[in-house]
């Protein structure tokens, strides 16, 4: 997991005293003992995540945030389930150890998993790394994405993890509803997308895969050699169309560098990074796919979804229960992201 946290030695942020949490985990997590400190990981917009240092090692606790929340958001029970299901596949995920649905323990549901050592890269340009290592990291992301979409849901007990058909119709409807539920101002670009997307849905080609839902660089842990050690943050995962993850990652790269670490306008060749076309081609080759028709729609709906998520973060900031201190800046990001999508469809 992330190697940086606030380094706290108390457990105020997690909602309970250290000795109380320690006793609870000792009774339920095999081999756990001697909880010494709890520190909240830096960053993160959705589910607060904590590093637990104990005599028996380092662990990670991820909890649902307290307070008023949007319906169906922060589904850590789904995270716990999909992590357990993927443990025996080629998709690198942390080992889950315990899930607690009892809100009386911490004030909201949570789960505990192993701590995966490695680096989390927040800047898509990967500053400070050699071009060959940068390219290897991007190739690893591509490999993991293809491996995830090759998993047959029924083979890992996830046949009922979502509805297989009509994925994009449901996505447009869901993120329109989520945006409306968190709406604070009239945003013209979002209104245009809400009107345009339902009339340009692609025909259902029958592809169904486990989709991560937030597939991006900073949700990975990498070894020093550039190997993907773990893919994190699965709360938005479901059964869906595989192009959703691919387009979501590529769509973010089209954003300006100052918005969610986008790569728009960056000289990727000089940095040793793949172009969007190269990245999509490598994914298609790994999965033996034909060229993708209607690519601008997939990018636009991914940006719309991202803008809706950012609106939710912004609203939680106004309500006082956001996980990140920079939540107020997400209102501006909604306009930038939605504007990028409008430029695509025009």
N, C-alpha and C positions, 0 to 999 in steps of 0.2 A: 504494500500500500504506500501512500505518500509518505515520504521520509521527513516531512516538515510538519510540525504541529506547534501549538502554543506552549508546549512543554509543561502544562499545568500538573500540579501534584495533588490537587483536590478534585472532587467529583461534582462540584456545584452545577456545571453545565450539563452533566449527564442526568441530573435529577435526584441523586441519592448519595449518601456518604460512602466513602471508599470501603470501609469495613462491612457495611451492609451489602454493597454490590459484590464484594469479594466472597462473602459467605454464600450468597445466592448462586454465584457461578461455581464455586467449589462443590456444591451439592448437585449440579446439573451438567457440568462440562467435564468429561473424563480427563484426568491428569491435571486439571487446573488447580493452582494453589498460590497463595501469597501475593495477592494484588497489592502493588506498591504505589502506582500512580496512574492517573487518567489525564490525557491531554487531547484537546479537540484539534482535529486536523485543519490546517489552513485551507481556505477556499471552500468550494462546494456551495451550491445554491439550494439544494433540495433537502435531502435527509442528512441531518447532523451525524458526523462520523468521528469516532474517538479511538485513540490508541490506548490500549491497556497493557501496562508493563507489570509483569508478575514474576514471582520467583521461578515459575515453570516456563517462562518465555514471554513473547509479545503476541498480543491478540488485537483484534479490531471489533469494535461494537458499533453497529449502525442502527439508528433509531428513527422512528417517524417523528417529525417535529410536533410539538404541542400546539394547542390553539386551534382557531377556526381554519379549516382547510377545504380546498376544492374537492368535490366528489370524485372518487376513484384515483386521486393523486396520492403520491408517496406510498405506493403499494410495496412495502418491504416484505410482506408475506410472499408476494410473487418473486421478488428477488431471491429470497431464501429457497424457494422451490426450484427455480431455474438453475441456480448455482449447484444445487444438489444433483439435479438431473444431468447437467453437463460435465460432471466430475470425471466420468469415464470416457469422454470424447476427446477429440483433438483440439478442442477449444480450451485454452488455459484459463482456469478460474480458481479463486481461493476455495479452500475446503471450509464448508459451513459446519458449525459445531453445536449451535443451540438457537432455537427460536422461542421468543416469549410473547404471547398475545395478551397477557395479563397487564392492563394499564396501571394496576396498583403498584407494580414494581418500580417503574421509572416515570410513569405518567403517560406513556405511549408505548406501543409495541416496539420490539427491537430484536436483533439477532446478533450472534457472535460468530466470527469466522477467524481463520488463521491469518496471520500477518505475512504478506509476501514481500520479501526484500527486493529492492530495485529502485529505479528512478522513474519519476513521473515528469514528462516534458510538457510544459504549458504553452510554449511558443512553437507554432508549426514550422518556423524557420530553423529550429534546432540550433540556436547559436552556440558556439563553442565546440561543436562536433565536426569531425572530418566529413567531407562530402560522401565518402563511401559508407560511413556509418549512418548518415542521414538517409541515404537511399535504402540501406538494409532495414532501418526502422519502418520506413513506409512499405517496403516489401513484406515485412512481418505483419503489419496491420492488414494488408491485402490478403495474405495467406490465412490469417485468422478469420477474416470476414467470409472468405470462400468456404473455409472449413465449417463455420457456423451454419451457413446456408445449405451445406450438404448434409447436415444432420437430419435424419427423418424423425419428426416429432414423436410419432408413435413408438419408435424404438427406444426412446428415453423417458417414456411415461408422460409426454406432454401433448398427446393427441387432443386433449380438451383445454389447452392453454389459451385458446382464442378461437374465434370463428374464421374459418379458412376463406370463404368467398366474400366478394364485395369489399375488399380491404380498403381501397382508396375512397370509396364512398363513405365508409365509416370514419376514416381518418379525417376527411374534410368536415364531416358533421361533428365529430368529437372535438376537434380543435377549434371549430367555430364556437361550440358551446363553452369550451374552457375559456376561450378569449372573452366571450360575453360575460361569463361569470366573474372574470377578473377585470373587466373593462373599467377604465377610469376617465378616459378622454375619447373624443372622436378622432380616429386616425384614418385619414382618407385612403392611404395605401392598403390598410387592412380591409376597409370596406370594399375596395375594388376587388381584392382577392376573394373575399367572401362571396361576391357576386359572380366572379369569373370561374373559379375552380369547379363548382358543381356541374357546369355545362361543358367541361372539357375532360371528363373522366376517361381513362383508357379502358378498353374492353378487357374483361377478365381472361387472362391467358392460362389460368389454372395453376400457376406457380404458388406454392405455399412453403414457408420456411419459418424457423424460429428467428425473429428479428430482435436485435438488441435494443433499438429505439433511441440510443444516444451514442452512436458509434463515432468516436473521435479520439484524437491523439491523447488528450489528458485523462482519458478513462482507461489507459493502459499503464501497466508497470513493466519496465524493460530492464534486462540485465545489462551490465557494462558492454557486452558484445553486441547489443542490439536485438537480443531475442525477446519475444513477448512472453513475460512471465505470468501475467494475469490481465484479464479484461474485467473491469469493474463496473459498478453502477447499472444494475439491470432492472431498475424499477419500471421502466417503460417497455420492457420486453413483452412480446406477445407472438401469436401466430400471424404472419402477415406476408406481404410481398417482399421478396429479397431485394428488389431495387430500392426499397425504402431506405435501408441502411447505407447502401452505396451512394444514393443521391444525397442523403443527409450529410454525409461526410464531404462530398464534392461541393455541395451547396455552400457549406461553411467556408470553404476555401475561396469562394468568390467574394466574400465580404472584405471590406477594407481591413488592413492589419490592426487598426485600433478598435475594431469591433469583434469581440470574441476570438481574438487572435487569428483573424482571417488572413488569407494569402493573396487577396486581390491586388494585382499590380506588382507582385513580387517576382523577381527574375529567378524562377525555379531552377533553370538549367545551371546558373552560376552557383547555386547552393547545393546542387546535386539532388534536387527533389524531382519527382516525376511530375509531368504535366497531368492535367485531368484526363486527357485522352489516353495517355500511357497507363494511368492507374485503372481506368475503366477497362482498357484492353487486357491488362494482366488479370483482372477479376474474371472477365469473360473467358479467357483462355483456361484459367484454373477450373472453371465450372463448365467448360465446353458449350458456351452460349453463343447465339447469333447476335448481330448488332442490335442495339436497343432502340426501338422506335419511340418517338415522343419524349425524348430525354428532357427537353425544357419543362414539360409538365412535372416530371418527377422532381426536378430541381425546385420548381416554384412551390409545390406543395410541401416540400421539405423545409423551405424557408418560411412558409406560412406557419408551419408547425413550430419551428424554432421561435418565431416571433410570438406565438401564443404562449409558449413556455416562458419566455422572457417577461411577457405581460403578467404572468402569474407570479414570478419572482418580484416584479415591481410592486404588485398589489400586496404581497406578503410584507414587503418592506414598509409600505404605508400603514399596514395593519400592525406592524411591530413584531412579527414572528418569522422573519426571514433568517436563513442560516448564515448568509454572507453580509458583511457590513456595507458592500457596494451595491446592494439591491436598489437603492434609489436611482442609480445611473441606468438601470435596465429600461426605464421608460424611453430614453433616447435611443437605446439599441433596438427597441421594437420598430421605430420609424425607419432606421437604417436598413434593418433586415427586410422589412416589408417592401421598402423602396427598391431593394435589389431584386426581389421577386417580381415586382411590377415591371422593372426594366426587362426582365427575361421574357415575360409573356407579351410584351409589346414588340 
